[in-house]
Amino acid sequence: THSIKPEYVKNTDDDLLKIATGYTREAGVRNLEREIAGICRAKAVEYANANDNGKTNTYRSEVTINDIVTILGVEKFDDDIAERMTKPGVVTGLAWTATGSGGILFIEATQMPGKGNLQLTGKLGEVIKESAQISISWVRAHSFQLGITTASTESTFFSQKDIHIHFPSGAVPKDGPSAGVALITALVSLFTHRCVPSKTAMTGEITLRGQVLPVGGIKEKIIAAHRAGINKVILPSRNRKDVDGDVPVNVKENIRIVYADNVYDVLQAAFDGEKIWMEPSSIVE
């Protein structure tokens, strides 16, 4: 199309992945084709100039990552990288976006002296707000069992604190039932001062009794986690069939998938196998 021989433009799979993740991120390949065409035109001009000056021996047919940035400009999309600072109250969730792809969803929680208010920010929809309310109710109901409160502080601990939960990228609308388990984990992490590894991600909805419910978009979410460098994903047990049937084998080989039936399974997996709660029999004693 651009009057240049195929051997004069040599690219690698990494080049194409760079274009797809940094410049297009679409369900189809139309924009990907346009960006590749732009690189071909640039290489055609480069070869024509070298040929006109009698310096074809200086022409490079290889397309490097630096060439892509020079030709296509600054990347349009930031890659989701799971290398954020590990701190209590910060958890990585997985979301399904309106474009038909998966993505990383960061959740941050903090506490401050107050009157028991809950503040949510990050352009959130009604479903995700309900998940946050359910999460804080479950944590409050099990605060003694989790070691957050003692017998003397159980009745006053939460009434003297305000909780703020934030979803970064505030300009991007967020909604859906995918963040329930991540919200509970973020709150438990905050109040117990334990960190969730930055390369652990999770998705799933929760009930007020702590049951983990299945969600959609599993294939897209796990592929997004793989792209972001996540090495462990916590999923609802009832989504096992989606993993077995839809997720590519090469992705499953590089990610450890942990299935959870209830919130306790989620917490144990999130804190690297540590059992941070007391059994009911221990509480009675």
Legacy VTK file of the C-alpha trace (Angstrom):
# vtk DataFile Version 3.0
C-alpha trace
ASCII
DATASET POLYDATA
POINTS 285 float
0.000 0.000 0.000
2.818 2.414 0.814
5.166 1.309 -1.993
7.780 -0.243 0.257
8.890 -3.858 0.203
7.989 -6.037 3.199
11.650 -6.729 3.968
12.242 -3.004 4.455
9.969 -2.890 7.514
10.770 -5.500 10.149
8.875 -5.567 13.422
8.532 -7.923 16.381
5.551 -9.093 18.417
6.682 -6.696 21.157
6.306 -3.792 18.716
2.744 -4.785 17.857
1.898 -5.275 21.533
3.290 -1.808 22.272
1.022 -0.272 19.612
-2.038 -2.238 20.743
-1.678 -1.467 24.461
-0.270 2.045 24.217
-2.095 3.568 21.238
-5.286 1.668 20.321
-6.857 -0.601 22.997
-9.903 -1.439 20.904
-12.056 -4.494 20.463
-11.236 -4.623 16.723
-8.105 -3.890 14.704
-9.045 -0.876 12.561
-7.044 1.660 14.573
-4.221 -0.839 14.953
-4.033 -1.054 11.162
-3.961 2.744 10.916
-1.103 3.064 13.388
0.917 0.365 11.599
0.250 2.206 8.340
1.679 5.350 9.910
4.872 3.497 10.777
5.103 2.089 7.239
4.772 5.589 5.747
7.486 6.908 8.039
9.819 4.064 7.072
9.004 4.638 3.382
10.047 8.300 3.697
13.179 7.264 5.595
14.129 4.798 2.862
13.351 7.282 0.056
15.592 9.906 1.654
18.409 7.394 2.075
17.989 6.246 -1.536
17.988 9.827 -2.912
21.207 10.554 -1.062
22.831 7.313 -2.169
23.049 6.056 1.422
20.762 3.033 1.362
23.358 1.140 3.373
22.535 3.372 6.379
18.815 2.544 6.280
17.532 0.418 9.196
14.629 -1.874 8.415
14.059 -2.816 12.072
11.318 -0.937 13.936
12.283 -0.328 17.566
10.215 0.800 20.543
11.900 4.216 20.291
10.895 4.416 16.622
7.256 3.799 17.589
7.292 6.623 20.140
9.017 8.976 17.682
6.571 8.221 14.855
3.289 7.848 16.754
4.001 10.319 19.549
3.323 10.004 23.259
1.334 6.929 24.296
-2.409 7.539 24.519
-2.947 4.952 27.236
-0.962 4.330 30.393
-0.251 0.667 30.982
-1.673 -0.668 34.238
1.337 -1.738 36.254
0.972 -3.632 39.508
4.073 -2.071 41.049
2.370 0.403 43.333
3.581 1.045 46.853
2.299 -1.600 49.257
0.451 0.062 52.139
-2.401 -0.954 54.453
-5.756 -0.050 52.939
-4.670 -0.315 49.298
-5.987 -3.211 47.207
-5.925 -4.043 43.486
-9.267 -5.018 41.987
-10.246 -6.103 38.495
-12.907 -4.437 36.383
-14.625 -4.920 33.056
-14.706 -1.715 31.001
-17.308 -0.406 28.571
-14.900 -0.911 25.645
-15.104 -4.668 26.089
-11.731 -5.129 27.761
-10.600 -5.707 31.315
-8.585 -3.386 33.513
-6.956 -2.834 36.875
-9.046 -1.067 39.508
-7.198 0.380 42.497
-9.052 0.861 45.776
-7.703 3.045 48.579
-9.131 3.314 52.085
-8.135 5.566 54.967
-9.487 6.450 58.401
-9.547 9.623 60.476
-11.130 10.863 63.709
-14.810 11.582 63.145
-18.368 10.471 63.832
-18.708 7.186 61.946
-19.315 8.612 58.474
-18.423 6.822 55.239
-17.224 8.902 52.287
-16.901 7.493 48.757
-15.141 9.250 45.882
-14.166 8.320 42.331
-17.298 8.842 40.171
-19.088 5.726 41.413
-22.425 4.205 40.407
-25.145 2.950 42.708
-24.124 -0.729 42.640
-20.563 -0.062 43.743
-21.798 2.301 46.475
-24.014 -0.486 47.805
-21.023 -2.837 47.780
-19.103 -0.339 49.917
-21.964 -0.122 52.419
-22.187 -3.917 52.626
-18.414 -4.145 53.083
-18.247 -1.717 55.994
-21.267 -3.402 57.638
-19.622 -6.831 57.396
-16.324 -5.541 58.788
-18.079 -3.798 61.686
-20.112 -6.922 62.474
-16.963 -9.073 62.585
-14.518 -6.508 63.987
-13.959 -8.391 67.253
-13.418 -11.692 65.444
-10.877 -9.994 63.129
-8.986 -8.455 66.048
-9.863 -4.905 65.013
-11.685 -4.131 68.277
-11.576 -5.425 71.835
-14.406 -6.002 74.281
-13.956 -2.469 75.636
-13.718 -0.678 72.263
-16.229 -2.682 70.191
-19.138 -0.308 70.847
-17.237 2.949 70.234
-14.460 2.151 67.758
-16.325 2.878 64.509
-18.505 5.670 65.897
-15.369 7.713 66.544
-13.858 7.301 63.069
-14.684 8.517 59.569
-13.782 6.206 56.694
-12.896 7.445 53.217
-12.772 5.020 50.280
-11.382 6.329 47.008
-11.200 4.847 43.516
-8.419 6.668 41.588
-9.038 7.910 38.021
-11.959 9.996 39.217
-12.916 11.074 35.687
-13.696 7.465 34.710
-17.202 6.224 35.677
-17.140 3.023 37.755
-20.021 0.720 38.561
-20.926 -2.930 38.761
-20.633 -5.820 41.211
-16.926 -6.539 40.736
-15.391 -4.686 43.688
-17.122 -6.194 46.733
-14.324 -8.537 47.821
-11.679 -5.874 47.144
-13.566 -3.340 49.269
-13.799 -5.697 52.241
-10.121 -6.618 51.888
-9.114 -2.943 51.733
-11.026 -2.185 54.940
-9.622 -5.197 56.807
-6.141 -4.286 55.577
-6.624 -0.732 56.845
-7.886 -1.634 60.314
-5.501 -4.551 60.949
-2.490 -2.688 59.500
-1.679 -5.552 57.154
-0.564 -5.081 53.546
-1.961 -6.893 50.528
0.820 -7.639 47.992
0.636 -5.264 45.020
0.749 -8.201 42.604
-2.386 -9.784 44.082
-5.707 -8.801 42.490
-9.277 -9.881 43.093
-12.832 -9.612 41.817
-16.214 -10.767 43.062
-19.335 -9.554 44.813
-20.201 -10.204 48.450
-23.371 -10.581 50.477
-24.035 -9.237 53.946
-23.388 -12.737 55.312
-19.959 -12.899 53.670
-20.767 -15.162 50.736
-18.764 -14.503 47.551
-20.914 -14.283 44.408
-19.759 -14.801 40.802
-19.231 -11.913 38.381
-18.858 -11.512 34.613
-16.007 -10.635 32.296
-13.617 -13.154 33.860
-11.603 -13.741 30.670
-11.038 -10.029 30.090
-10.182 -9.385 33.733
-7.588 -12.147 33.981
-5.961 -11.112 30.706
-5.787 -7.543 32.040
-4.210 -8.828 35.249
-1.653 -10.782 33.242
-0.831 -7.692 31.189
-0.378 -5.625 34.362
2.090 -8.060 35.966
-0.300 -9.613 38.502
0.805 -13.063 39.637
-2.158 -14.053 41.863
-5.881 -13.537 41.245
-8.662 -14.280 43.742
-11.963 -15.281 42.098
-15.377 -16.572 43.216
-15.524 -20.371 43.169
-18.552 -20.268 40.892
-16.431 -18.602 38.185
-14.168 -21.662 37.884
-16.002 -22.798 34.738
-15.296 -19.423 33.089
-11.577 -19.811 33.752
-11.500 -23.387 32.484
-13.455 -22.586 29.337
-12.407 -19.068 28.299
-8.995 -18.047 29.668
-6.013 -18.803 27.363
-3.684 -21.525 28.600
-0.555 -19.344 28.450
-2.217 -16.797 30.736
-3.307 -19.435 33.270
0.226 -20.823 33.382
1.607 -17.472 34.557
-1.049 -16.576 37.132
-1.976 -18.409 40.309
-5.761 -18.453 40.590
-7.310 -18.865 44.041
-11.038 -19.615 44.335
-13.081 -18.310 47.258
-16.481 -19.363 48.624
-16.648 -16.742 51.365
-14.897 -13.653 52.700
-12.611 -15.693 54.956
-11.228 -17.526 51.919
-10.585 -14.148 50.291
-8.793 -12.712 53.317
-6.616 -15.779 53.792
-5.556 -15.685 50.139
-5.034 -11.910 50.168
-2.745 -12.023 53.208
-0.586 -14.844 51.826
-2.286 -17.657 53.710
-2.325 -15.945 57.113
-5.447 -16.675 59.139
-6.093 -13.334 60.807
-9.420 -14.109 62.512
-10.455 -16.044 65.594
-12.820 -18.975 65.353
-16.206 -18.554 67.145
-15.198 -21.153 69.746
-12.137 -19.095 70.671
-14.293 -15.991 71.097
-16.627 -17.833 73.489
-13.691 -18.992 75.567
LINES 1 286
285 0 1 2 3 4 5 6 7 8 9 10 11 12 13 14 15 16 17 18 19 20 21 22 23 24 25 26 27 28 29 30 31 32 33 34 35 36 37 38 39 40 41 42 43 44 45 46 47 48 49 50 51 52 53 54 55 56 57 58 59 60 61 62 63 64 65 66 67 68 69 70 71 72 73 74 75 76 77 78 79 80 81 82 83 84 85 86 87 88 89 90 91 92 93 94 95 96 97 98 99 100 101 102 103 104 105 106 107 108 109 110 111 112 113 114 115 116 117 118 119 120 121 122 123 124 125 126 127 128 129 130 131 132 133 134 135 136 137 138 139 140 141 142 143 144 145 146 147 148 149 150 151 152 153 154 155 156 157 158 159 160 161 162 163 164 165 166 167 168 169 170 171 172 173 174 175 176 177 178 179 180 181 182 183 184 185 186 187 188 189 190 191 192 193 194 195 196 197 198 199 200 201 202 203 204 205 206 207 208 209 210 211 212 213 214 215 216 217 218 219 220 221 222 223 224 225 226 227 228 229 230 231 232 233 234 235 236 237 238 239 240 241 242 243 244 245 246 247 248 249 250 251 252 253 254 255 256 257 258 259 260 261 262 263 264 265 266 267 268 269 270 271 272 273 274 275 276 277 278 279 280 281 282 283 284
